[in-house]
Amino acid sequence: MDDVFAKLDLHRLPARPPEPLAPQGLQPSPPPNQRQELARVLALSQVPLVLAGATLSHVLVMIKAILQSQKAPNMRHTDVAHLKPVLALNLPTPDAHFHGLRAVVLLSLLGFGVVSQSTNATGIRVALFTKRPTDQLCHDNLRPARRILTLANDEAIHSKTHQEILQSRKRGQGEIVFPDLNTPVVAESCQRAAEALQQAVAADG
């Protein structure tokens, strides 16, 4: 073969070394501080802090899309970007995920469900939001927030039964426990979050 290249007056390129193979069974490492930032946002308990740096109109679209979605009531915050009303916003993926995280945390503060961090040992972690069962979404303590979101009609939001929700728990999701809306502490927390959201909407014009 070398004689052939010599007769053609061509230089034979040296063989490229083989590319190293990725170790089997390993997932990509998450971006620096991704888990810390996720944990920080999930720990926020005040609406203004959750909305800091976010576009309120985007968050509101996402909240309503989640509540009106008839898909599984368990949702990763990264799944929010794929809901039809959210797709219409045409947001870049990082922005969609940024606002999706704020939307599920805010839904939890308002009392519409619970949110937690996934428990996977490797790779990127996500926030997992679970809507309350359908019968609980009609609770009186959620009506102030529903009026703000223009979702006062009981048929405007969708979920599943409590048993169906437990059966649809995602991999890496911890135990699903909904705070009791009938307790004064939870009722006051929902009311305080709804008032803060109302103030944010008024200020946004």
N, C-alpha and C positions, 0 to 999 in steps of 0.2 A: 504493500500500500504506500509506503514511503517513496518507492521508486516512481509510482504513478504520479504522486504530487510533485516530485522533482521534475518529471518530464513535462508536466503542465505548467511549470514555473509558478506554482502556488505554494504559499506557506501554510503548513498545517497548523491550525490553532491547537494549543495545548488543551487537553481534556479538562473540563470544568470539574472541580471537586464536588462530590455529592453533597446536597444540602442536608444539614443535620436533621434528624427526625425528632418531632416533639415527643416528649415522654408520654407514654400511654397513660390514660386515665386522669390526666391533669386538665383542669379548666383554666381559661385565661384569668389572670389576676385582676381584681377590680381596680378601677382608677384610684390614685392616691386619695385617701381620706373619704372615699365614697361612702363607706359604712358609717364613719363618724358623722358625716353630714346628714345621712339618712336618719341616724339615731337622734341627732340634734333636732331636726324638724319634727320627728314623731313625738318628741318630749315637750314641744311647745303647747302651752295651755291657754294662750290668749290670742284671740282672733287677729288683732293688729300685727302681732309678731308672725303669725302664720302667713299673712298677706304681704309682709314686707318684701319689696322687690318684685312682686307679682302684678300682673294686669288683672284687675278685679273682674272685668267683663269676661276674660278667658276662664277664670276660675268658676264664675257663675254658670257659664255654658257647660262646663264639665260636671259641676254638681248636678245640674238638672238632667244632663245626659245619663249620669250614673243612676239617679233615682228613677228615671223613666225607662231605663233599659230593662228588657224582658229576658236578658241573658242570665247566666249564673250569677247569684248574688255575691259570690266571692270573686274579688277582682284585684289583680296587681295594679299598682299605680301606673305602670307602664302600659297596661291594657287600655287605659282611659283614652289614649291617643287614637285608638282604632274605632271608637264609637262614632257613629255617623255625624252627629252635630259637631263633634270635635274635629273630625277630618275637614269639615267645611271651613274651619279657622285657618287651615293651611299653615300650621306652625312647623318650624324646623323640629326635628325629633328631640333635641335637648330641651327646647322651650316647652314642648308638649309634656315631657316627663317632669320638668320643673313645676309646671302648673298642675299637672295631674297629682303630684305628691301633695301639693297644698290643698287641692280639692278634697282628697280623701281624709286628710287630717281635719279639715274644717267640717266635713260631714260627721266625723266622730265627735267633735266638740259640740255640734248642734244636736247630737243625740240620735242621728239616723242609723248609726251602726258602730262598729268597733274597728280599730286599725292596729296593726302590729307589724313588726319587722320579721321577714322570713328567717328561718333558722338554718339555712344551708351553710355548710362549713366552708365551702370554696365558691369562687365566682362572685358575681355581683348580687347583693341582696336587694330585695324590693319591699315596699310597703304592701301589705295585704289588707284590703278593706272588705268587710262583710256587712251587707245591709241587714237591718232587722227583719224579722218575719213580717209578712203582709199585714197581719192583724195589729202588730205593734206600731206600724207606720201611721196608723190613724189616731194614735194617742193624743190627748189634748195638749200635752206638754211639747209636742212637736209642731202644733199648729201655728205658733208665731213665726217660726222659721219657714214653714210652708207658705205662709202668706207673703213673706218677703220674696220668696222664690217664685211666686205666682203659681203655686202647685197646691192650692187649697182643696181642689177636688180630690176625693179619696181615690178615684180611678186614674188619677194622673201619674201615680207612682206604682212601681211594681217590685215584687220580691217573691219569695217562696215560703213554704211552711217551715216551722222551726226544724222539723225532722229532715226535710229536704236540704236545708242549709247545712246542717251538721254532716249530712252524707256527702255534700259537695266540697268539703274542706280540701284545700289544695295541699300538695306536697310541700313540706317545709313550713306549714302553717300550724301554729300552736292551738291550744284549746280555745274554742269560740264561746265566750261568755258575754252576754249583753247586760249592762247595768240596768237595774230596775227603775223604770221611768216613774214609778209610783213613790219612790223615796224622795224626801225633801231635798237631799243633797243633789241628787241627779236632776230633779226638776229645776232647782235653782241654777245649776250649771248650764242646762239647756237654755234657760231664759236669759242668762247673762251672755251667752254666745250669740243668741238671736239679736239681742239689743246691740251688741258690738257690730254684728253684720249689718244691721239696719243703719247704724251710724256710718259705716264704711260706704254703703250704697249711697246714702245722702251726700256724703262728702265727695263721692266720685261724680255726682251730678247725673 
